Amino acid sequence: MKGDYRIGVVIPARDEEKHLREVIDTLPDFVDAAIVINDGSTDGTQNILNDYSKSEQIHSIELSGNGVGAAIDAGHQYLLKLWGEEKFISVVMAGDGQMNPNDMELLLLPITEGLCEYVKGDRFMHAKGVQGMPSDRRGASRILSFFTTLASGQTVSDPQCGYTATKCEVLREWNWNKSWKGYGYPNFWLIHLSRLGFRIAHVPVESIYGTQSSGIRRLPFFIKVGTMLAIEHHKRNLSWMLSHRITPHTIFAAIAYGIGWAALLPGISTDIERELVRRGIAPVFITLAAWAVAHVFDKGATRTVQELRVNAKTRQKA
């Protein structure tokens, strides 16, 4: 335990027989339960889990290979059933040995101190940097960082790091039926945490790379995740416009986004846009300028929605 919180660790594992035993054996002493999800492995992963079958701390779930997001969701939901209404934190730690268990204490700290409800590891913030990360992954992460920042309404420098800690309050409110199931789940969670008004903290974690290889096919991944980011971004803003979370920032962001789309789409324009085009300013520049302004208001709206949630919780306790 850490303070008043039980600590559970969710470990998605697919074909991780080379690394899984070390991941389990090096979990910190304060971990109360580890939920290992064998997500359709075809190697000896299940044999390793069988060795822990008599352990009261290690629990296992076997899935047919529904995707890493589905595996993590299964682990979170297992902890919800295991501990019911007790206070707990669910940590996600991959089964491939790329996450340092010694970083877990720092990952938990912002939640146990009441500063946020979700903590995300950031490999770029760590003192050792990301020298071990392949250059193509570093580049891809930077691109996804830019678009995830836009989609979530707050700065995210390492969106693809899956080392996270989530307060039980988030898990009890999460819509599991609409949760993202495959790669791209960290991006999806950041967008929806913003929509719900949960506070997010980022802490440095070590980047560990060995002989592991990624199963991600890059082009399909970017197309699928990029489309999801665009759609969920607009859904988040629309949901605020149609709820009690509407604020001046939200309204101005929606107007600026609308101006950007009006300039971009053929047959839709305003007098101002037609005048700017007449003066030689291309519609795409009008769109980019409008969306830049919208993002500034969107970040303000995100902070306001978080404040509204905190104030509501304070009133409930009073």
N, C-alpha and C positions, 0 to 999 in steps of 0.2 A: 504493500500500500504506500501511497504518498499522501500524507495529511489525512483528509477524510475520504479520499478516493481509492477505490480498488483499481488496479491497473491490469488491463487485458491487452494482449498483443495478438493482432490478426496477421497471420503469415500465409499469403497466397503462394502456392508452390506448384509449378508445372515442370516436370523433368528436372528436379533439383537434387538428385541423389548425391552429387559431388559436394554440395554446400549445406544442405538442410540440417544435418546433424550438428555441425558447428554453430549454425544460427540458433538452434534450440538450446544447445549446451552453454552458450555464452549469454543467455538472457540475464539481465540484472536480477538480483535477489528480491527486489521490491515488486517484481511481476507476480501477480496472483494467478493468472491463467493465460495460457497461450492457445490460440485456436489456429490450427494448421489446416489449410484447405488444399487438398490434393485435387488440382483442377485438370483432370484428364491425363495424368502422367502415363507414359508408356515405358518408363525406366524403373528403377528400384525405389522410387520415392515412397510408395506405399509400404514397402518392406521396412524402411527406416521408421515410419510412423508406427508400424506394428511393434517395434521394440519399445515404444513408449506407451503401449496400451494399458499398462498397469499404473501409470502415473496419474495422480489426481490433478496435476497442474496442466498437463498437456492433453488437449482435446483435438480430435481430428474430424474433418468433414470430407467426404469424397463426392466430387462432382464430375460430370461427363466432359467438361472442357467448354464452359459457357463464356469464357472471357475473364480477364483479370478483374474488371469492375464487378462482375457477378460474384466472383470468388470473395472479394473483399466485403461486398454487401452481405454475403452469407455469414462471414465471420462477425461482422457488426451485429447482425440480428441474433446470432447465437449468444453473444454477450448480453443482449437485451433480455433474452429468455433466462439466461443463467443467473443474472443478478437482479432482475425485476426492477423495483423502485430504488434500489441502492444507488449511491453515487459512485460513478466509475468513469474512467477515461479509456478509450480504445485507441491503441497505437497500431498503425500499419507498418509492418516491417517485412520487406521482401525476403523470399526464401533463397535468394541467389548470393547472399553474403556480401552485397554491395553497400550495406548500411551498418555503421559502427554502433554496437549496443551501448557503448559508453556515452553516445550522444543523446540517449533516450531521456536522461534526467533533465537536461537542458530543454528538451522538447516539451516536457510536461510542465515546466516551471510557470509559463504564462497562464496556464489554466488553473493550476493550484493556487496561484496568487490572485486569481479573479480578474485578470486583465483581458481575457478573451475566451472564446468557446472552441476555437480551432487553431492549431499550430501547424505550420508547414516548414519542413526542412528546406534549407537553401544552400546548395553546394557552392554557389558562387560567393557566398558570404564567408565561407570558412577560411581560416588562416592559411591552410595548405592549398587553397584554390582548387582548380579543376584540371590540373596538369595531366592526371591520369585519364580524363575523359577523352574519348576519341574526338578529333577535330570536327568531324561531320556532325556528331551529336551536340557539340558546343554550338555550332552554327544553327542547327535545327532548334535548339533550346532558346536561343536568342530571338529567332523569328517567332516562335510560339509565345515567348514572353511578351513581345509587343502586342500580339493579337489577343492574348489572354488578359492583359492589362486593360485593353479597350473593352473587351467583353464583360469583365467583372467589375469595372468601375474603380479599380484600385491597383496600385503598382505591384506587379508580380515579376520577380527577376528569374525564378527557377520553377516554372509551372509544372515541369515533368517529374520533379522529385516526388516520389511516392511515400517518403518517410513523414508520416503525419500523426498528430494526436487530436482526438475528437472528444469533446465533452458529451456525456450521456444525454444531456438536454437536446443536443443537435440530433442525435440518433432517434430520439423519441418523437421528434417532429418531422423527420425526413420522409419523403414520399418514395417508398421503395419500389412501387410499381412503375414509376417514371425515371428511376435512377439509370444512369449510363452504365452499360454492361461491359464494354470492351476497353481497348486502349483509348486514352483521352479522358479517363475518369477524373484525374486531378483537375483538369480544366473545367469539366462539368461541375464538379463540387464547388470550385471557387466562384463560379457564376451564381449558383443557386444559394450558396452561403451569403453572398452579397444581397441577393433578392430577399432572403428571409431576415436580413439585418444582423446576422451573427458576426462578431468581431474576429478578425484573422490576424495572427502574429506570424512572423518569419524568423527562424533562428538558424544559425550556421550548423551544418552537418558535414561530416567528412565524405568526400567522393572516393569510393573504393572500386577499383576496376582490376579484374584479373583476366582469365581466359573466357569469361562469359560472353555469349553473343546474343544480340537482340533478335527477337522473332518478328519485329515490326517491318512490314513492307512499306517503304517510305512514301511513295507516291499515293497509294490508296489511303495511307494513314493521314497525310496532309489534306487530301480532298475530303475525307470523311470528318476529320476533326475540325478542319477549317469551316466546313458547312455547318457543323454543329455549333461552333462558336458564334457564327453570324446569326443563326436562328435563335439561339438561347439568349444572345445579347438583346435582340429586339423584343423577345418575349419578356425578359426581365423588366425592361423599360415600360412596356405596355401594361404589365401586371401592376406596377406602381401607379400608373395613371388611372387604373380602375379600382384602386384600393384606398384604404385610409392612410397609406404611406405617401400619398401625393404631397409634394412640397414645391415651393417656387423653383428650386433647382431642377426637380423632375420635369416641371412644365417647360422651362427654358431649354432643357436638354432635348425634349421631344420636339419642340419647335425647330431647333437647330438641325436635328436629324432629318426632319421633314423637309427643310430647305435644301439640305444636301441631296436628298432623293429627288426632289422636284427639279433640281438643276441637272441631275444625271439622266433621268428618264426622259425619253423623247415625248414631245407633245404636252409636257407639263412644265410650266415656268411661271415666274412672277414678273412684274414690271421691273423690279430691281435687277433680277437675273438677266432679263432681256437687254437692259441697259449695259450691264457689265459685259455681256457677250458682244454687244455692239462696239464696245471700247476695246475689244480684242482679248478679253479674258476668257479662256477656255472653260466650258462647263465643268470639266473635271477639277479644275483648280477651285472653282466656287464650291464644289462638293467637298473637297478636302478641307477647305477653310471652315466650312459650316460644321463638318464633323469634328474638327479640332476644337471648335468652340463648344460643341455638344459634349465632347469628352470632359472638358473642364467642369461643366455643369453636372455631368454624370457622376464625377468623383465627389462633388459636393453633395449630390443626392445620396450617394452611398454612405457617406459619413453621417448624414442626417438620419437616414433610416436606421443605422446602427444606434445612434443616440436615442431615437424613439423607442427602440426595443429595450435598451438599458433602462430608460426612464419608466417604461411600463412594468418591467420586472421589479424596480425599486418600489413603485406604488403598490404592487401586489404584496411585497414583503411587509410594507408599512400597514 
